[in-house]
Amino acid sequence: MAWFSRAQVIPVVRLAGPIGMATPLRPGLSLSTVAGSLERAFSMSRHRAVAISINSPGGSPVQSHLIFRRIRQLAEERNKYVHVFCEDVAASGGYFLAVAGDEIYADPSSIVGSIGVISATFGLAKAIDRLGIERRVYTSGEMKSFLDPFLPEQPSDVERLRAIQREVHDAFVGVVKERRGQKLLAPDAELFSGAFWSGPRARELGLIDGIGDMRATLRSLYGEKVRLRMVPLGGGGLLARFRRLPMLGTESGPLPLPRGFSDDLISALETRALWARFGL
């Protein structure tokens, strides 16, 4: 007779941040940054389930799809049930990741949805005209200057972009329909318009299965003794890059900036704009 009953342990992987976009303090979510953690979580053979926490406003559709596919492949290979919990935002690519779950939960104030595709740029042709700047572009291939922001917008370029967006959108919609199936409770025109909703409304639409936090929900499913074991993602980002750089100059001299620092700053602004779409 056993002296004690072993508590159920659920591995937890937290996927937080923009997808495919690098920020100064950490790399963006991509298959390369999350694959090791997912593999470790799904390799804990004694455990029946894996929990995934998502807090992402989206980003790269390719990386979203790659991470989604890896989660599903591991779940099927290891016969694991996947519980997904949405934090502040699971929108656009963040929701793409969420549908990898067999069940999806959210907080009442979570932002969920934004099933669409967006491209944004600027038109600067008139500005450089006013400044007396002459734009010179030399290409081999008539489409190489496609949507150049310093040239007047061409209707044929816009239609080509929209055709690509429709293809990407259709792939996103197909995955959501495959995963959510009969759970979806609203017309396609509403669900796949790019709109986003709070947790309770997302539940009414069938985009999620319930409202609740990870600890309370998993306790209700696996018992009060259930334990959550965090599986951290790999390190990286700006701070790690600082540590790897040799220190230059005298003791009183300035510290060196990491290579690509300006790119990090631009990426940080893009990331800030992505979160700001959802009021965060």
VOBA-1610 file (N, C-alpha, C; in pm, whole numbers, padded with zeros to 5 digits, always signed):
BEGIN
Met+00084-00120+00000Met+00000+00000+00000Met+00088+00125+00000Ala+00054+00222-00089Ala+00133+00345-00099Ala+00111+00433+00022Trp+00219+00492+00070Trp+00209+00582+00184Trp+00150+00718+00145Phe+00161+00753+00021Phe+00104+00881-00025Phe+00066+00867-00173Ser-00024+00951-00215Ser-00061+00953-00357Ser+00015+01065-00425Arg+00075+01033-00538Arg+00154+01131-00610Arg+00063+01234-00676Ala+00093+01362-00654Ala+00012+01468-00713Ala+00037+01477-00863Gln-00068+01508-00936Gln-00056+01527-01079Gln+00025+01654-01106Val+00124+01645-01194Val+00208+01759-01230Val+00180+01796-01375Ile+00152+01923-01398Ile+00124+01973-01533Ile+00237+02067-01575Pro+00313+02033-01679Pro+00414+02125-01730Pro+00347+02248-01791Val+00409+02363-01772Val+00353+02490-01822Val+00458+02562-01906Val+00420+02600-02027Val+00506+02681-02114Val+00437+02815-02136Arg+00510+02924-02112Arg+00453+03057-02131Arg+00508+03118-02260Leu+00418+03147-02354Leu+00455+03209-02481Leu+00410+03355-02475Ala+00504+03446-02453Ala+00471+03586-02434Ala+00553+03673-02527Gly+00486+03772-02589Gly+00554+03867-02674Gly+00511+03856-02819Pro+00556+03950-02900Pro+00526+03945-03043Pro+00587+03821-03108Ile+00531+03780-03218Ile+00575+03659-03285Ile+00664+03696-03403Gly+00786+03646-03399Gly+00880+03670-03508Gly+00947+03804-03505Met+00918+03890-03406Met+00977+04023-03398Met+01068+04029-03277Ala+01190+04083-03296Ala+01286+04094-03186Ala+01266+04224-03111Thr+01279+04218-02980Thr+01274+04337-02896Thr+01409+04351-02826Pro+01441+04469-02771Pro+01571+04485-02708Pro+01598+04390-02592Leu+01495+04355-02515Leu+01517+04275-02396Leu+01500+04125-02416Arg+01436+04085-02525Arg+01421+03942-02550Arg+01388+03922-02697Pro+01424+03804-02750Pro+01389+03776-02889Pro+01239+03753-02902Gly+01186+03775-03020Gly+01045+03747-03043Gly+01020+03598-03042Leu+00893+03561-03032Leu+00858+03420-03036Leu+00879+03365-03177Ser+00947+03257-03187Ser+00966+03188-03314Ser+00985+03041-03282Leu+00979+02959-03385Leu+00996+02815-03361Leu+01132+02788-03296Ser+01235+02860-03339Ser+01369+02835-03284Ser+01379+02872-03137Thr+01302+02973-03091Thr+01312+03014-02951Thr+01223+02932-02858Val+01123+02863-02911Val+01030+02790-02825Val+01038+02639-02840Ala+01103+02590-02946Ala+01101+02446-02974Ala+01158+02364-02859Gly+01269+02407-02801Gly+01330+02330-02693Gly+01240+02320-02572Ser+01175+02430-02535Ser+01087+02428-02419Ser+00964+02341-02444Leu+00909+02350-02563Leu+00794+02264-02595Leu+00833+02117-02589Glu+00950+02087-02644Glu+00996+01947-02642Glu+01010+01897-02499Arg+01068+01980-02411Arg+01084+01938-02271Arg+00950+01918-02203Ala+00856+02010-02228Ala+00725+02000-02164Ala+00651+01874-02207Phe+00653+01845-02336Phe+00579+01729-02385Phe+00654+01598-02360Ser+00780+01606-02318Ser+00858+01485-02291Ser+00844+01435-02148Met+00774+01508-02064Met+00753+01463-01926Met+00649+01351-01929Ser+00695+01230-01946Ser+00610+01117-01985Ser+00501+01082-01885Arg+00521+01111-01755Arg+00421+01072-01656Arg+00296+01159-01662His+00307+01274-01725His+00199+01371-01716His+00103+01360-01835Arg-00024+01374-01806Arg-00128+01354-01907Arg-00154+01476-01992Ala-00111+01594-01944Ala-00148+01717-02012Ala-00034+01817-02007Val-00043+01917-02094Val+00049+02030-02096Val-00036+02156-02098Ala+00006+02256-02020Ala-00063+02385-02020Ala+00025+02488-02090Ile-00037+02572-02171Ile+00035+02677-02242Ile-00033+02810-02213Ser+00045+02905-02164Ser-00005+03040-02137Ser+00038+03129-02252Ile-00056+03208-02305Ile-00028+03292-02422Ile-00058+03437-02391Asn+00038+03523-02421Asn+00018+03668-02409Asn+00088+03732-02528Ser+00018+03740-02641Ser+00081+03787-02765Ser-00018+03862-02852Pro+00025+03978-02906Pro-00059+04053-03000Pro-00042+04007-03144Gly+00038+03903-03165Gly+00056+03852-03300Gly+00190+03887-03360Gly+00198+03883-03492Gly+00322+03909-03563Gly+00330+03824-03688Ser+00440+03753-03703Ser+00465+03675-03824Ser+00365+03561-03842Pro+00292+03556-03955Pro+00202+03443-03977Pro+00277+03312-03997Val+00397+03319-04053Val+00474+03197-04075Val+00517+03135-03942Gln+00577+03217-03853Gln+00619+03165-03724Gln+00499+03120-03640Ser+00387+03191-03652Ser+00265+03148-03581Ser+00226+03008-03624His+00227+02984-03755His+00187+02853-03807His+00287+02746-03767Leu+00418+02778-03771Leu+00520+02680-03736Leu+00509+02638-03589Ile+00487+02736-03500Ile+00473+02704-03357Ile+00346+02624-03334Phe+00236+02666-03397Phe+00110+02592-03387Phe+00130+02445-03427Arg+00193+02425-03542Arg+00212+02288-03592Arg+00299+02206-03498Arg+00404+02268-03442Arg+00490+02192-03351Arg+00413+02148-03226Ile+00331+02237-03173Ile+00251+02200-03055Ile+00160+02082-03088Arg+00091+02088-03202Arg+00000+01980-03238Arg+00076+01850-03266Gln+00192+01860-03332Gln+00270+01739-03359Gln+00312+01671-03229Leu+00361+01751-03134Leu+00405+01695-03007Leu+00287+01638-02928Ala+00175+01706-02931Ala+00057+01658-02859Ala+00012+01522-02913Glu+00016+01506-03044Glu-00029+01381-03105Glu+00075+01270-03085Glu+00204+01305-03098Glu+00308+01204-03080Glu+00314+01153-02937Arg+00293+01242-02839Arg+00307+01204-02698Arg+00172+01179-02630Asn+00065+01188-02708Asn-00070+01164-02656Asn-00100+01253-02535Lys-00082+01384-02554Lys-00105+01481-02447Lys-00226+01569-02479Tyr-00296+01607-02375Tyr-00406+01702-02387Tyr-00349+01842-02360Val-00385+01939-02443Val-00327+02073-02433Val-00432+02173-02384His-00401+02235-02271His-00485+02342-02217His-00416+02476-02246Val-00488+02569-02307Val-00433+02702-02337Val-00503+02806-02251Phe-00424+02899-02198Phe-00478+03007-02116Phe-00431+03140-02173Cys-00528+03224-02210Cys-00498+03356-02267Cys-00480+03456-02153Glu-00374+03535-02160Glu-00351+03639-02061Glu-00410+03771-02112Asp-00329+03878-02119Asp-00382+04006-02165Asp-00438+03997-02306Val-00359+03938-02396Val-00397+03935-02538Val-00363+03799-02598Ala-00456+03745-02673Ala-00428+03633-02763Ala-00497+03671-02893Ala-00431+03756-02969Ala-00492+03816-03087Ala-00406+03792-03209Ser-00471+03785-03324Ser-00403+03762-03451Ser-00316+03636-03438Gly-00184+03647-03458Gly-00099+03530-03443Gly-00104+03470-03304Gly-00133+03554-03202Gly-00148+03501-03067Gly-00266+03406-03057Tyr-00376+03438-03128Tyr-00489+03346-03129Tyr-00458+03222-03214Phe-00377+03240-03319Phe-00332+03126-03399Phe-00264+03023-03307Leu-00179+03071-03216Leu-00116+02981-03121Leu-00219+02917-03028Ala-00319+02996-02987Ala-00418+02947-02891Ala-00496+02828-02945Val-00527+02829-03076Val-00609+02720-03129Val-00532+02588-03136Ala-00404+02589-03101Ala-00332+02462-03086Ala-00382+02387-02963Gly-00454+02453-02875Gly-00505+02390-02754Gly-00629+02308-02780Asp-00646+02202-02701Asp-00770+02124-02705Asp-00881+02200-02633Glu-00842+02283-02537Glu-00935+02373-02468Glu-00866+02508-02451Ile-00943+02615-02465Ile-00888+02750-02453Ile-00967+02825-02345Tyr-00894+02885-02251Tyr-00955+02965-02145Tyr-00898+03106-02151Ala-00974+03201-02096Ala-00929+03340-02093Ala-00979+03408-01967Asp-00917+03519-01935Asp-00963+03606-01828Asp-01080+03689-01880Pro-01170+03736-01794Pro-01279+03822-01842Pro-01231+03945-01917Ser-01112+03994-01884Ser-01060+04115-01950Ser-00960+04085-02062Ser-00940+03958-02094Ser-00850+03924-02204Ser-00905+03975-02336Ile-00814+04007-02428Ile-00850+04044-02564Ile-00822+03923-02653Val-00924+03879-02726Val-00915+03755-02804Val-00967+03780-02945Gly-00901+03721-03043Gly-00952+03727-03179Gly-00857+03792-03277Ser-00906+03894-03348Ser-00829+03964-03452Ser-00780+03866-03557Ile-00873+03785-03608Ile-00839+03684-03708Ile-00838+03753-03845Gly-00723+03804-03881Gly-00709+03877-04005Gly-00563+03897-04040Val-00538+03971-04145Val-00402+03997-04192Val-00390+04146-04218Ile-00279+04206-04175Ile-00261+04350-04194Ile-00121+04379-04246Ser-00114+04476-04334Ser+00015+04529-04382Ser+00005+04681-04373Ala+00109+04746-04326Ala+00107+04890-04310Ala+00239+04951-04354Thr+00232+05066-04419Thr+00352+05136-04461Thr+00318+05284-04471Phe+00405+05362-04532Phe+00383+05505-04550Phe+00403+05542-04696Gly+00335+05648-04738Gly+00355+05703-04871Gly+00432+05834-04861Leu+00558+05834-04907Leu+00645+05950-04888Leu+00680+06020-05019Ala+00612+05983-05127Ala+00647+06040-05258Ala+00630+06192-05260Lys+00521+06245-05204Lys+00498+06390-05204Lys+00598+06461-05114Ala+00635+06397-05004Ala+00728+06459-04911Ala+00865+06481-04975Ile+00915+06381-05047Ile+01047+06398-05109Ile+01040+06495-05226Asp+00921+06506-05289Asp+00906+06607-05394Asp+00922+06747-05336Arg+00859+06771-05221Arg+00867+06903-05158Arg+01010+06935-05116Leu+01085+06833-05078Leu+01222+06855-05036Leu+01321+06861-05152Gly+01269+06842-05272Gly+01356+06846-05389Gly+01446+06725-05402Ile+01401+06611-05348Ile+01480+06488-05354Ile+01437+06406-05475Glu+01533+06363-05552Glu+01504+06280-05669Glu+01528+06134-05634Arg+01425+06054-05649Arg+01434+05912-05617Arg+01488+05837-05738Arg+01593+05759-05721Arg+01653+05680-05828Arg+01650+05533-05789Val+01580+05452-05867Val+01566+05310-05838Val+01605+05232-05963Tyr+01692+05134-05947Tyr+01736+05051-06059Tyr+01708+04906-06022Thr+01632+04839-06105Thr+01595+04700-06073Thr+01619+04609-06192Ser+01632+04482-06164Ser+01627+04377-06264Ser+01508+04291-06226Gly+01398+04308-06295Gly+01272+04246-06257Gly+01172+04355-06225Glu+01063+04359-06300Glu+00971+04473-06292Glu+00898+04486-06159Met+00896+04379-06078Met+00824+04385-05951Met+00916+04415-05831Lys+01044+04440-05855Lys+01136+04459-05743Lys+01110+04588-05666Ser+01045+04685-05728Ser+01012+04808-05656Ser+00868+04808-05605Phe+00815+04689-05588Phe+00678+04668-05541Phe+00651+04745-05413Leu+00549+04834-05415Leu+00506+04911-05298Leu+00618+04996-05237Asp+00708+05046-05320Asp+00813+05135-05270Asp+00747+05259-05210Pro+00770+05291-05081Pro+00701+05404-05018Pro+00743+05539-05073Phe+00854+05545-05148Phe+00901+05671-05204Phe+00851+05694-05346Leu+00773+05600-05399Leu+00714+05613-05532Leu+00563+05618-05519Pro+00493+05680-05616Pro+00346+05683-05612Pro+00288+05542-05607Glu+00182+05526-05531Glu+00118+05395-05517Glu+00057+05351-05650Gln+00081+05225-05684Gln+00028+05167-05807Gln-00088+05074-05774Pro-00205+05093-05837Pro-00320+05004-05810Pro-00287+04856-05829Ser-00203+04824-05926Ser-00169+04684-05950Ser-00089+04626-05832Asp-00005+04710-05768Asp+00069+04665-05651Asp-00026+04637-05534Val-00124+04725-05517Val-00219+04710-05406Val-00300+04582-05425Glu-00346+04557-05548Glu-00425+04437-05573Glu-00342+04310-05553Arg-00216+04316-05590Arg-00129+04200-05568Arg-00112+04173-05420Leu-00090+04280-05342Leu-00076+04264-05197Leu-00203+04206-05137Arg-00318+04257-05179Arg-00445+04208-05124Arg-00468+04062-05160Ala-00424+04020-05277Ala-00438+03879-05315Ala-00355+03790-05222Ile-00233+03836-05190Ile-00149+03760-05097Ile-00213+03757-04958Gln-00265+03871-04914Gln-00331+03877-04784Gln-00449+03781-04777Arg-00527+03773-04886Arg-00642+03681-04887Arg-00596+03537-04872Glu-00485+03501-04936Glu-00434+03365-04925Glu-00390+03334-04781Val-00318+03429-04720Val-00273+03410-04582Val-00393+03404-04487His-00491+03493-04510His-00611+03497-04427His-00688+03365-04438Asp-00702+03316-04562Asp-00775+03189-04583Asp-00707+03074-04508Ala-00573+03074-04506Ala-00502+02968-04432Ala-00529+02979-04283Phe-00531+03100-04230Phe-00560+03125-04088Phe-00702+03077-04056Val-00797+03119-04138Val-00937+03081-04117Val-00952+02928-04122Gly-00883+02865-04216Gly-00892+02720-04228Gly-00845+02649-04102Val-00737+02698-04041Val-00687+02637-03917Val-00786+02656-03803Val-00844+02777-03791Val-00941+02802-03684Val-01063+02711-03701Lys-01113+02698-03822Lys-01229+02613-03846Lys-01198+02466-03819Glu-01078+02424-03857Glu-01039+02285-03833Glu-01032+02254-03684Arg-00977+02348-03607Arg-00956+02325-03465Arg-01082+02348-03381Arg-01160+02451-03417Arg-01276+02486-03334Arg-01405+02421-03384Gly-01413+02392-03515Gly-01526+02318-03570Gly-01662+02371-03531Gln-01744+02282-03477Gln-01881+02316-03440Gln-01890+02407-03318Lys-01778+02433-03253Lys-01779+02525-03139Lys-01801+02669-03182Leu-01769+02701-03306Leu-01785+02838-03355Leu-01933+02869-03369Leu-01977+02980-03310Leu-02120+03009-03298Leu-02162+03141-03360Ala-02085+03189-03459Ala-02120+03315-03525Ala-02085+03303-03673Pro-02144+03388-03757Pro-02114+03383-03900Pro-01967+03414-03928Asp-01917+03359-04038Asp-01779+03384-04078Asp-01749+03533-04090Ala-01846+03608-04143Ala-01823+03751-04164Ala-01792+03823-04034Glu-01845+03775-03923Glu-01817+03837-03793Glu-01689+03781-03733Leu-01673+03650-03736Leu-01559+03588-03670Leu-01426+03623-03735Phe-01427+03633-03869Phe-01302+03646-03942Phe-01285+03783-04005Ser-01343+03883-03941Ser-01336+04020-03991Ser-01211+04094-03944Gly-01136+04035-03854Gly-01023+04105-03793Gly-01061+04172-03662Ala-01189+04163-03623Ala-01233+04222-03496Ala-01181+04140-03379Phe-01177+04203-03262Phe-01137+04131-03140Phe-01235+04162-03029Trp-01239+04074-02928Trp-01341+04081-02825Trp-01282+04053-02686Ser-01360+04083-02584Ser-01322+04046-02447Ser-01346+03896-02428Gly-01293+03842-02319Gly-01307+03700-02293Gly-01450+03648-02296Pro-01545+03712-02223Pro-01682+03661-02223Pro-01746+03659-02361Arg-01724+03764-02441Arg-01781+03766-02575Arg-01714+03662-02664Ala-01583+03643-02647Ala-01514+03539-02724Ala-01571+03401-02693Arg-01610+03381-02567Arg-01673+03254-02531Arg-01809+03240-02599Glu-01887+03346-02602Glu-02018+03342-02668Glu-02004+03310-02817Leu-01895+03357-02878Leu-01873+03334-03021Leu-01813+03196-03048Gly-01769+03127-02943Gly-01710+02995-02960Gly-01561+02997-02987Leu-01497+03113-02969Leu-01353+03122-02992Leu-01274+03063-02875Ile-01332+03059-02757Ile-01270+02997-02641Ile-01373+02909-02573Asp-01326+02828-02476Asp-01415+02732-02410Asp-01461+02776-02273Gly-01388+02867-02209Gly-01428+02905-02075Gly-01352+03025-02024Ile-01401+03075-01910Ile-01339+03188-01842Ile-01274+03133-01713Gly-01146+03162-01695Gly-01082+03115-01573Gly-00931+03127-01581Asp-00867+03132-01464Asp-00722+03136-01460Asp-00666+02995-01458Met-00537+02984-01486Met-00475+02853-01502Met-00483+02769-01375Arg-00443+02825-01261Arg-00435+02746-01138Arg-00572+02692-01096Ala-00672+02780-01094Ala-00805+02736-01051Ala-00865+02637-01149Thr-00847+02662-01279Thr-00905+02573-01380Thr-00842+02434-01374Leu-00710+02427-01365Leu-00645+02296-01361Leu-00673+02223-01230Arg-00693+02297-01121Arg-00733+02232-00995Arg-00871+02169-01009Ser-00961+02238-01077Ser-01095+02183-01094Ser-01095+02060-01183Leu-00998+02053-01276Leu-00991+01941-01370Leu-00911+01823-01316Tyr-00802+01851-01239Tyr-00709+01745-01199Tyr-00697+01729-01047Gly-00776+01805-00973Gly-00774+01790-00829Gly-00694+01898-00759Glu-00722+01914-00631Glu-00661+02022-00554Glu-00510+02005-00538Lys-00459+01884-00553Lys-00316+01861-00534Lys-00233+01882-00660Val-00297+01920-00770Val-00223+01937-00894Val-00112+02041-00876Arg+00003+02012-00936Arg+00116+02103-00930Arg+00151+02150-01071Leu+00185+02279-01082Leu+00224+02336-01211Leu+00375+02351-01214Arg+00437+02300-01318Arg+00583+02308-01331Arg+00618+02393-01453Met+00675+02511-01429Met+00712+02600-01537Met+00831+02544-01615Val+00820+02552-01747Val+00929+02513-01836Val+00973+02640-01908Pro+01080+02705-01863Pro+01117+02836-01918Pro+01167+02828-02061Leu+01149+02938-02133Leu+01206+02949-02267Leu+01354+02979-02255Gly+01427+02958-02364Gly+01570+02987-02364Gly+01596+03135-02351Gly+01715+03170-02303Gly+01752+03311-02284Gly+01791+03377-02414Gly+01821+03506-02405Gly+01863+03581-02523Gly+01825+03725-02510Gly+01835+03798-02616Gly+01796+03937-02617Gly+01912+04030-02587Leu+01880+04155-02565Leu+01979+04260-02552Leu+02073+04241-02434Leu+02018+04203-02317Leu+02103+04190-02199Leu+02206+04080-02218Ala+02165+03971-02278Ala+02259+03863-02304Ala+02366+03908-02403Arg+02325+03989-02501Arg+02421+04038-02598Arg+02521+04132-02532Phe+02478+04213-02436Phe+02570+04298-02362Phe+02675+04214-02290Arg+02628+04103-02229Arg+02721+04020-02152Arg+02824+03953-02241Arg+02787+03925-02366Arg+02880+03858-02457Arg+02981+03953-02520Leu+02956+04084-02516Leu+03045+04178-02580Leu+03170+04203-02497Pro+03287+04219-02562Pro+03406+04260-02487Pro+03393+04405-02444Met+03445+04439-02328Met+03437+04575-02279Met+03551+04656-02338Leu+03517+04770-02400Leu+03614+04853-02468Leu+03633+04984-02394Gly+03752+05049-02414Gly+03774+05181-02357Gly+03834+05174-02217Thr+03849+05291-02158Thr+03903+05300-02024Thr+03795+05280-01921Glu+03836+05278-01797Glu+03740+05258-01688Glu+03633+05367-01686Ser+03673+05489-01723Ser+03577+05600-01722Ser+03512+05621-01858Gly+03549+05540-01956Gly+03495+05558-02091Gly+03355+05502-02104Pro+03289+05535-02217Pro+03151+05488-02238Pro+03146+05339-02266Leu+03036+05277-02228Leu+03014+05136-02259Leu+02979+05123-02406Pro+03020+05014-02470Pro+02985+04996-02611Pro+02839+04957-02627Leu+02780+04998-02738Leu+02646+04952-02771Leu+02656+04819-02843Pro+02557+04731-02823Pro+02561+04603-02894Pro+02550+04625-03044Arg+02600+04528-03118Arg+02582+04534-03263Arg+02433+04529-03295Gly+02392+04607-03394Gly+02251+04608-03433Gly+02161+04680-03336Phe+02219+04769-03253Phe+02138+04837-03151Phe+02027+04919-03214Ser+02057+04988-03326Ser+01954+05070-03392Ser+01840+04983-03443Asp+01873+04863-03493Asp+01768+04771-03537Asp+01679+04729-03420Asp+01741+04710-03303Asp+01664+04675-03184Asp+01566+04787-03147Leu+01612+04911-03157Leu+01525+05023-03123Leu+01407+05033-03218Ile+01434+05016-03348Ile+01324+05018-03446Ile+01226+04905-03419Ser+01280+04787-03390Ser+01193+04673-03360Ser+01111+04699-03234Ala+01171+04768-03136Ala+01098+04800-03014Ala+00981+04891-03043Leu+00999+04988-03132Leu+00890+05079-03170Leu+00779+05002-03242Glu+00817+04910-03331Glu+00717+04829-03400Glu+00640+04743-03302Thr+00711+04688-03206Thr+00647+04605-03104Thr+00551+04686-03020Arg+00594+04807-02981Arg+00508+04895-02901Arg+00379+04927-02977Ala+00390+04952-03107Ala+00272+04980-03188Ala+00179+04859-03195Leu+00238+04739-03200Leu+00157+04618-03208Leu+00073+04600-03081Trp+00136+04618-02964Trp+00062+04609-02839Trp-00042+04720-02829Ala-00008+04841-02877Ala-00097+04957-02863Ala-00228+04937-02937Arg-00230+04854-03039Arg-00355+04826-03111Arg-00463+04772-03019Phe-00420+04708-02910Phe-00515+04646-02818Phe-00523+04721-02685Gly-00478+04847-02688Gly-00491+04932-02571Gly-00395+04899-02460Leu-00281+04836-02492Leu-00184+04794-02391Leu-00049+04860-02414
//
